[in-house]
Every structure is written in C-alpha cells, then in structure tokens.
Amino acid sequence: MRERLIGIDAGGTMTKAALFDLEGNEIACQSSPNKMHFPMPGWTERDPDVMWRAACEAIRNLLEVTGTRPEDVAGVAPSGYGAGAYFIDKDLNSVRPGLVSTDTRTLDMIEEMRSTGMVAEIDRLVGARMFATHLIPLLRWFDAHEPDLLGRTDKLVFCKDFIRARLTGKVSTDPTDGGIAGVFDLAAGRYCEEAFSVGGVRHWMDKLPEVGPSIDVAGYLTAEAARQTGLNEGTPVIRGVVDVTGSAIASGVTDPDFISVVAGTFSINSVILDRPLLSPPPFIQSAFPIGDRFIATEGAATSASNVEWIFSTLLEAEGARAKAAGSSIYELGNKLVDEALQRENDILFLPYLYGGPDRVPGGMLGLCARHTLGDVLRAAFEGVVFAHQTDIERLLIQSGGARPSIARMAGGASKSAQWCQMFADALDMTVEVADGSEFGAKAGAICCAAALGLHSSLPDAARKMVRVARRYVPQAERNAALARKLTAYKTVVQSLSALH
C-alpha cells in the first residue's frame, strides 16, 4: 500500500528529506550539506547542482535506513527558502550560481530606488516591503552587472522549484513563492506586470515560470530522477509551498484563530487573513493555499540566533564544561533562566546583533554587580520575546481583525519550556508547540496528503497530521511585569533610533 510521503526541505546549510506516514508521524530524516559561496562581500550563493545532489542523496539514504520500498512512496513535495533566484537553461542546467535569501548585493541599488519613490510604489503594488533578495531589485542588479544573463536564461525559478524541475522535468512555481519574492499582484493572483514595469525589468517577464496551485500534482518523477533518488519513475510530485507558509501549515496554523511564531535564526510571525494587507504592507505576504486567504508576516534577524551567539561566543567555555558533564549549554541556560525568574530583573537586551530597526545596535542595559549569569540570560530570552511581540503587535493592528487565541511556536526557542512560557506571558496568549522537528519537510508531507486525496483537504490533512506536544497558558502576574518591561524596551529602542 502506498502510504508513505516524502517532504524535501532545502534549507540554509542542509537539504533534508523526511519520511512520514498518513498520521504525520516522522519515520526518519536524512540530510546532506549544501555548498555555499561568498565570492564578494554581501554575496551569498549556492551551487544548484550540489543542492540537487544533496536532495537525491538524502532521499536514497532515507529509503535505505528505513527499508522503505519505492513503490510504498505515494508522493514527494519540496519546500525551500523564499526569494533569491535560480537561472536555468532549456535543459534545466543552471547558468550561474543560485542566490540565497541572505544575499545583500542589492542594498545600495534599493536605496537609489527608494530615493526616487520606486520602492514605495512597488511595495504598494505587491503588498510587501522590498528587501535585498526580492526579485525586482535582483533583476535590476543583473541587468547592470551581468547583462548577458538575460540571454543565457530560459527560465528563472525559486529554490523549491529548481528541485521540483529536476524531479519532473517541468518548470513551474506557486503563489506562495511568487508572493515572498515580491512579484505578485495578491488580489489578482498573478504576476504584477505593473511592478516589473515600474522596476524597469519588464523584459524579464517571459523568463518567469508558469504558476499553478500549491496543493496540486505538478508532475511525475522522470526516469533520470528515479535513477538518482531511488524512487520509482512516475511517482507524483506536488508543487508545494515556500518555507514560511510551510512552517505555519506544519504547526497546524490554517485559519485566523492561530498565529505562527517561528523563533529561530529569524523572527517569523505570520497571521492568516481574509484579505491582504496593503497600506502599509507587511514585511512579506502571499496567498495562502486554503480558500481565498492570505498569509502576512513580520520578521527580522532578531530572534533566537542572538541568544545562540551568546551561548557560542561568550559562553563557549561554559558550554564545554556542560558537555563534559553530560549536559549542554542549552540545558544549563534554561536552568539558570528558571532560577532567575524567581527574582526581580530590570536588565534590557536588544537582540539586534544581526541588524536592528533604524540601525539600532544590539546591546544590554541595566547591568549591576549583583546580577548573575542567569539574570543576563533571562534578559536575553526576554529581549527576543519583545522583538517578536513588537512585530506581532504591528501585524495585528494592521490586520484589524479578531485577535488570534493561540500562538503555535516552532524554531529553536520552542525547545525551551522557559522561553515558551515567556512568550505566553508576554503575548497573553496560549502558546502551543506541535510535535516533530522537521517542519519544512512535514509541510511537504501534508501538502502531498491533501493533493493526492489521501486526506480530504489541506485543513483536514493538517488536523490529522499535526498534534500538540506541549501547551503553555499565560500567567496574569507575569504578563503585567513583562508589559512594564516592554514599555521600557520600546522607549530605549526609540531613543537609540533617534541617535542613528
């Protein structure tokens, strides 16, 4: 019986493949490293062929370690990061390295575009705020610096679409990737021709892939892909969704009653809406593959990666001692924070080590000699919560709708009970953590189950394949204390912003 589903997650450093059953249980996950290149300051590129081989290796290993027969795999679906671009010829060969979403080569060009009002106009048209790897500034950059790329390119695609093209021999994308790339007319559900015209890159539009539904069979495994992956030729391949949307789906966020909070490398906070936010637009926004809804997201590099820097850089020796004792720096940190929560703490941490609003620097304020390492780590945890909370408040004010009742958390911070409770207390909202760990791949499995009719719909698949592992209820007294501290946090950020 064909009851196994494979989700592929092409992440930042690794490409993973995970095997799931129809109940959403993760049977196994295998990964293989991607190869990143940094040829110039601000450039972040990836070898697409290495990424493809990593996906094939992960799938082959997955079948081997689980003893799964290829005929038992009902379908495959890819997920990957949003924005950036891959340029391919008619034979699906890459004509240059792919661009990763952290590439910043276009920043100076975006400032020039901003000074002319071009950025504001494009933001209005596509319903999102332009950032460095949005497609329109990227194409302007290539016109200026690699003018022959247009002629060498047959199609440009996004991360997950490149893998799917290699699996099926067919090129397409879906509305979630189009939205994240900043090139979609959200209300019309198609590429925004006017945005390409305003950006001066309309001549690239015939290079764009056709758009199809996210929850749909986009093609079938070719003989060559079957040879490289170990799967059967003809296995259905689902179009799939971008990683931001996938994280929401894999957490069971399928309607406006929930908010998706991913606290990892980036702060990613997403709500489901009945209509897009256009004035002002959120950070990123796209169609949502359920009904006629949309998913709007606010976020920045202000999340758990800032605390990870403290652990790996300032507490390297502590981490080594914890490991030698059979523990970890994360267990030690959680223990120290738990103890620190029993006493007053006015320390403020600004989680802007990787960039902040209006160039506000990262930092820590209010330290005294009486403070302990636990007090400092507690403040760091809280600072990340405040950064998320600021983004979430902006989203909810813009949406103007009913406040979600539950936050579903994922990412590194979701592994810490103390951190999850802080989120619940600060947001005054129940926080739930779904089971599993490979959310990108699990989203692919859920999309497979819905597209192949193994479950009746995407919401039905999410209900049956996602389970809540932990739940945190807000505490009124902690909410009041964190609200006071949030006010101080915002005042400090505003004051520092005025200085920069």
DRENLOKE-769281 format. One line per field, with one value per residue (C-alpha): x, y, z; residue number from 1. Coordinates in steps of 0.02 Angstrom, whole numbers, plus 50000, padded with zeros to 5 digits. Example, Ala and Ser with C-alpha at 12.3 -4.5 7.8 and 13.67 -1.06 7.14 Angstrom:
<recs>
c1 <- [50615_50684]
c2 <- [49775_49947]
c3 <- [50390_50357]
seq <- [1_2]
</recs>
This chain:
<recs>
c1 <- [50000_50069_50055_50224_50255_50422_50449_50606_50669_50806_50867_51012_51151_51072_50948_50841_50719_50599_50479_50305_50153_49974_49956_50102_50225_50404_50481_50655_50751_50912_51013_51156_51254_51234_51385_51381_51492_51535_51629_51610_51560_51371_51354_51282_51269_51234_51285_51116_51189_51260_51089_51007_51133_51106_50919_50949_51071_50953_50810_50918_50981_50804_50743_50893_50890_50701_50692_50554_50511_50500_50325_50266_50303_50140_50214_50351_50341_50482_50494_50631_50679_50590_50659_50828_50831_50897_50930_50915_50927_50809_50892_50866_51052_51096_51180_51253_51254_51088_51058_51018_50893_51031_51121_51133_51215_51064_51058_51139_51028_50873_50922_50936_50765_50695_50756_50653_50494_50510_50519_50362_50266_50322_50285_50109_50083_50146_50090_50261_50412_50558_50713_50880_50831_50662_50663_50642_50799_50895_50850_50898_51065_51096_51049_51183_51319_51286_51192_51217_51119_50952_51004_51078_50922_50773_50680_50713_50643_50645_50730_50597_50550_50726_50721_50548_50601_50744_50623_50490_50570_50433_50456_50327_50304_50161_50082_50173_50344_50283_50220_50378_50483_50386_50319_50135_49975_49898_49718_49727_49829_49956_50122_50112_50159_50150_50280_50400_50370_50398_50557_50621_50632_50477_50588_50618_50436_50442_50577_50457_50388_50204_50105_50000_49909_50019_49915_49921_50020_50147_50224_50291_50465_50567_50672_50832_50767_50712_50887_50965_50843_50800_50614_50501_50480_50307_50297_50186_50275_50172_50204_50221_50243_50382_50459_50368_50199_50260_50307_50131_50050_50163_50117_49933_49905_49770_49647_49642_49618_49804_49965_50125_50281_50448_50587_50749_50879_50745_50593_50449_50274_50129_49940_49806_49694_49536_49610_49789_49867_49911_49927_50053_50113_50193_50370_50315_50146_50073_49918_49881_49835_49667_49516_49546_49652_49822_49969_50055_50221_50328_50503_50689_50852_50804_50763_50847_51005_51051_51049_51140_51280_51291_51299_51428_51538_51529_51490_51599_51692_51530_51465_51620_51603_51418_51456_51592_51464_51343_51231_51227_51238_51053_51003_51115_51043_50864_50906_50989_50844_50719_50810_50824_50636_50615_50688_50666_50762_50768_50903_50856_50931_50917_50925_51000_51167_51123_51040_50900_50767_50839_51016_50990_51136_51122_51162_51120_51067_51044_51180_51234_51366_51230_51169_51209_51232_51054_50991_51083_51016_50840_50854_50917_50769_50650_50730_50695_50516_50496_50562_50435_50298_50333_50316_50159_50076_50111_50033_49877_49850_49867_49750_49614_49531_49495_49646_49708_49683_49830_50012_50092_50281_50422_50609_50748_50662_50514_50625_50641_50495_50551_50556_50386_50309_50384_50301_50134_50150_50205_50077_49940_49900_49907_50065_50067_50212_50172_50257_50403_50557_50570_50432_50485_50483_50322_50236_50281_50204_50044_50034_50059_49919_49798_49847_49836_49668_49739_49655_49504_49584_49734_49646_49592_49770_49841_49713_49755_49943_49985_49972_50008_50155_50159_50045_50084_49947_49982_50006_49924_50057_50198_50102_50092_50278_50328_50211_50302_50469_50410_50368_50546_50615_50517_50572_50755_50739_50651_50784_50928_50840_50839_51029_51058]
c2 <- [50000_50171_50261_50345_50528_50617_50800_50888_51042_51142_51247_51364_51240_51070_50990_50865_50729_50657_50511_50521_50411_50470_50514_50635_50530_50565_50396_50459_50609_50613_50766_50812_50977_51116_51210_51396_51525_51702_51770_51953_52047_52036_51897_51728_51600_51415_51284_51220_51055_51019_51058_50937_50801_50832_50805_50644_50579_50620_50526_50374_50366_50386_50236_50134_50170_50142_49994_50082_50010_50141_50079_50124_50309_50392_50562_50691_50878_51006_51159_51289_51465_51612_51750_51736_51655_51512_51538_51386_51344_51237_51078_51132_51165_51314_51455_51537_51502_51523_51667_51631_51739_51814_51893_52083_52140_52248_52357_52510_52492_52482_52645_52727_52658_52720_52897_52905_52836_52674_52564_52638_52613_52432_52395_52460_52355_52189_52208_52182_52285_52269_52181_52132_51968_52022_51978_52152_52230_52070_52081_52265_52218_52082_52198_52318_52192_52033_52097_51934_51835_51875_51795_51642_51610_51510_51519_51585_51488_51487_51363_51227_51248_51205_51040_51000_51041_50917_50786_50806_50894_51027_51207_51299_51392_51426_51584_51570_51587_51723_51824_51804_51858_52021_51998_51952_52051_51970_52018_51959_51802_51828_51912_52100_52170_52348_52313_52243_52397_52518_52424_52432_52243_52202_52120_51978_51927_51793_51708_51683_51508_51471_51475_51330_51285_51241_51088_51002_50869_50970_50821_50646_50579_50559_50405_50503_50572_50397_50333_50468_50461_50277_50316_50244_50330_50408_50449_50605_50767_50903_51087_51131_51292_51410_51381_51522_51454_51278_51317_51379_51227_51103_51189_51169_51355_51350_51487_51659_51585_51546_51644_51558_51608_51540_51588_51529_51611_51740_51805_51749_51794_51755_51777_51708_51841_51852_51995_52056_52199_52337_52500_52489_52321_52194_52128_51983_51922_51791_51693_51551_51383_51370_51455_51636_51679_51761_51745_51904_51901_52021_51971_52009_51931_51973_51801_51653_51671_51818_51706_51571_51699_51723_51536_51500_51655_51722_51556_51439_51378_51353_51251_51141_51109_51068_50946_50861_50840_50754_50906_51052_51240_51246_51140_51245_51406_51351_51302_51470_51566_51464_51513_51696_51706_51697_51873_52048_52093_52260_52214_52251_52157_52225_52074_52169_52081_52047_52215_52313_52441_52606_52540_52525_52420_52266_52285_52257_52393_52399_52280_52289_52195_52097_52019_51838_51746_51684_51863_51906_51754_51789_51965_51894_51775_51919_52033_51907_51892_52082_52088_51957_52044_52210_52128_52034_52191_52279_52134_52127_52316_52315_52167_52247_52079_51971_51932_51752_51647_51529_51551_51397_51403_51324_51354_51338_51438_51319_51184_51286_51273_51434_51530_51464_51517_51691_51703_51650_51775_51921_51892_51849_51705_51516_51450_51277_51179_51049_50880_50844_50940_50942_51066_51109_50928_50894_51033_50941_50781_50872_50951_50778_50701_50838_50845_50657_50643_50539_50666_50765_50940_51036_51085_50904_50843_50968_50918_50733_50751_50885_50856_50973_50911_51050_51191_51348_51455_51640_51696_51863_51924_51887_51971_52133_52130_52095_52232_52359_52297_52301_52486_52520_52415_52515_52680_52631_52572_52734_52840_52746_52757_52947_52945_52845]
c3 <- [50000_49951_50117_50140_50100_50073_50109_50048_50140_50052_50198_50226_50262_50231_50113_50206_50158_50287_50277_50354_50370_50342_50527_50515_50613_50561_50524_50483_50416_50317_50268_50155_50156_50029_49963_49994_49909_49967_49815_49865_50023_50041_49912_49964_49825_49812_49686_49622_49563_49735_49810_49687_49727_49913_49890_49792_49922_50065_49979_49939_50118_50183_50085_50140_50327_50339_50222_50127_49957_49819_49774_49951_49924_49872_49832_49857_49889_49903_50014_50016_50066_49985_49873_49788_49615_49510_49324_49210_49025_48921_48985_49167_49189_49298_49203_49359_49547_49637_49756_49938_50033_50143_49993_50010_49848_49800_49957_49878_49725_49835_49920_49749_49704_49870_49837_49677_49756_49658_49813_49889_49726_49705_49888_49863_49707_49778_49960_50040_50091_49971_50035_49959_49875_49809_49625_49551_49630_49591_49407_49402_49478_49349_49207_49269_49315_49214_49061_48965_49096_49014_48851_48935_49040_48982_49149_49322_49469_49658_49773_49790_49606_49549_49643_49577_49398_49414_49485_49349_49200_49214_49269_49374_49537_49657_49730_49897_49816_49699_49847_49951_49800_49791_49614_49638_49624_49777_49741_49560_49598_49459_49422_49442_49271_49334_49469_49338_49231_49375_49419_49240_49219_49119_48987_49111_49124_48988_49093_49239_49269_49249_49411_49473_49635_49783_49825_49658_49564_49464_49376_49394_49429_49270_49234_49267_49432_49481_49447_49554_49700_49707_49693_49559_49393_49387_49574_49592_49638_49722_49684_49869_49967_50022_50194_50286_50233_50264_50445_50476_50396_50487_50651_50612_50578_50445_50497_50581_50756_50759_50738_50682_50780_50719_50839_50762_50650_50607_50696_50583_50641_50525_50528_50411_50334_50229_50128_50100_50198_50076_50171_50246_50180_50297_50280_50169_50110_49993_49952_50074_49997_50085_50009_49961_50111_50131_50250_50310_50401_50502_50546_50557_50617_50797_50863_50948_50842_50955_51109_51011_50985_51174_51202_51066_51087_51264_51348_51245_51400_51496_51350_51351_51538_51519_51379_51482_51621_51504_51481_51358_51361_51318_51468_51579_51508_51537_51716_51752_51674_51776_51936_51882_51856_52045_52070_52001_51844_51753_51626_51446_51299_51122_51004_50858_50839_50657_50625_50705_50661_50600_50628_50817_50884_50991_51173_51355_51477_51664_51722_51905_52004_52093_51932_51890_51726_51747_51757_51597_51504_51565_51494_51330_51320_51359_51229_51093_51155_51148_50970_50917_51016_50930_50759_50811_50878_50713_50617_50725_50719_50529_50506_50611_50634_50785_50891_50871_51027_51007_50954_50878_50906_50808_50794_50921_51058_51054_51130_51291_51413_51498_51334_51278_51444_51421_51251_51326_51469_51359_51221_51347_51232_51247_51164_51087_51015_50884_50884_50768_50720_50529_50495_50318_50265_50362_50268_50108_50175_50224_50051_49974_50077_50026_49841_49819_49906_50048_50161_50101_50105_50168_50332_50354_50322_50447_50580_50559_50541_50670_50857_51002_51106_51237_51293_51395_51474_51511_51691_51733_51856_51734_51594_51694_51735_51555_51492_51601_51538_51357_51378_51437_51293_51164_51242_51233_51052_51004_51089_51007_50840_50854_50878_50718]
seq <- [1_2_3_4_5_6_7_8_9_10_11_12_13_14_15_16_17_18_19_20_21_22_23_24_25_26_27_28_29_30_31_32_33_34_35_36_37_38_39_40_41_42_43_44_45_46_47_48_49_50_51_52_53_54_55_56_57_58_59_60_61_62_63_64_65_66_67_68_69_70_71_72_73_74_75_76_77_78_79_80_81_82_83_84_85_86_87_88_89_90_91_92_93_94_95_96_97_98_99_100_101_102_103_104_105_106_107_108_109_110_111_112_113_114_115_116_117_118_119_120_121_122_123_124_125_126_127_128_129_130_131_132_133_134_135_136_137_138_139_140_141_142_143_144_145_146_147_148_149_150_151_152_153_154_155_156_157_158_159_160_161_162_163_164_165_166_167_168_169_170_171_172_173_174_175_176_177_178_179_180_181_182_183_184_185_186_187_188_189_190_191_192_193_194_195_196_197_198_199_200_201_202_203_204_205_206_207_208_209_210_211_212_213_214_215_216_217_218_219_220_221_222_223_224_225_226_227_228_229_230_231_232_233_234_235_236_237_238_239_240_241_242_243_244_245_246_247_248_249_250_251_252_253_254_255_256_257_258_259_260_261_262_263_264_265_266_267_268_269_270_271_272_273_274_275_276_277_278_279_280_281_282_283_284_285_286_287_288_289_290_291_292_293_294_295_296_297_298_299_300_301_302_303_304_305_306_307_308_309_310_311_312_313_314_315_316_317_318_319_320_321_322_323_324_325_326_327_328_329_330_331_332_333_334_335_336_337_338_339_340_341_342_343_344_345_346_347_348_349_350_351_352_353_354_355_356_357_358_359_360_361_362_363_364_365_366_367_368_369_370_371_372_373_374_375_376_377_378_379_380_381_382_383_384_385_386_387_388_389_390_391_392_393_394_395_396_397_398_399_400_401_402_403_404_405_406_407_408_409_410_411_412_413_414_415_416_417_418_419_420_421_422_423_424_425_426_427_428_429_430_431_432_433_434_435_436_437_438_439_440_441_442_443_444_445_446_447_448_449_450_451_452_453_454_455_456_457_458_459_460_461_462_463_464_465_466_467_468_469_470_471_472_473_474_475_476_477_478_479_480_481_482_483_484_485_486_487_488_489_490_491_492_493_494_495_496_497_498_499_500]
</recs>
